[in-house]
Amino acid sequence: MANLAAVTALVGREDVIFADRLNHASLNDAALLSRARFIRYPHLDLATLEKQLEKTDARRKLVITDAVFSMDGDTAPVAGLLALCRRFDAWLLLDDAHGFGVLGERGSGSLYSLQQEERAAPHLIYMATLGKAAGVSGAFVAAQAPVIETLIQHGRTYGYTTAAAPLLAHALLTSLQLIEQHSWRREQLARLIGRLRNNLQPLPWQLLPSETPIQPLLTGESQEAVRLDLALREQGIWVPAIRPPTVPEGRARLRISLSAAHTETDIDRLS
Ligand SMILES: *Cc1c(COP(=O)(O)O)cnc(C)c1O
């Protein structure tokens, strides 16, 4: 809903959207609904994006991308994207649903490694959801004041939908405190990720390159993924099979998602 609001408020018929090919469905839907020209670039491919940006003379340009890719667990080259967007006078909308609360020292998300002034770039729009690490529901958008004012006035899924319940806002205050203060949860996650990757190395399926809690094990064929999903479920382990059309044809996988509440024993049991 936040992606729909932001994208449709910022661009329209005369504009162009550039999108990573593996973006989340909500960004794709938002792009289609905006009626802007929708150009996709190969996953993480800044060189192609640069060529596409060079070629356009559209009124407004908007680059949209997952910051952490939801089915792959890998991360967008945020600094490179930001620099390209500055050069070509384009906006960058980052969807950090899986980075917020998890990445960075205080869980600040995928922008953690940027300098303060880069984070305040006028063409950067940061969006994150609150149903994942924050454990509540909803989303927020952070950007410079004129952008936020535009979203408040023109964000249709914001203006035409009943506001989030106050109880969610109240629960979120506690979540934010835990996210900020409990570095041990992120340290625990990092340990579990390292252990899992180490344990799974010898298996016959390819572990995709991910440093986040999303750890996909590529089986290729859907049937194989489903077979493993069922076998694990029998043992009380929930690792869903992800198949086309959620992922490209021939790229079926088991999507392992780790949480700080897992233990090393859990990890060892899985492997
Ligand atoms: C989960 C997810 C969303 C949607 O968030 P909800 O809170 O479930 O609506 C949007 N973008 C990305 C990248 C996601 O992974």
The ligand as a Gaussian input file, in Angstrom:
#p B3LYP/6-31G(d) Opt

LIG

0 1
 C        6.824000      -8.156000       2.528000
 C        7.209000      -7.095000       1.578000
 C        6.326000      -6.037000       1.291000
 C        4.911000      -6.008000       1.793000
 O        4.852000      -5.782000       3.144000
 P        3.522000      -6.124000       3.952000
 O        3.723000      -5.459000       5.250000
 O        3.484000      -7.612000       4.063000
 O        2.387000      -5.589000       3.161000
 C        6.763000      -5.025000       0.458000
 N        8.002000      -5.033000      -0.069000
 C        8.869000      -6.041000       0.168000
 C       10.231000      -5.997000      -0.449000
 C        8.500000      -7.106000       0.994000
 O        9.359000      -8.104000       1.215000

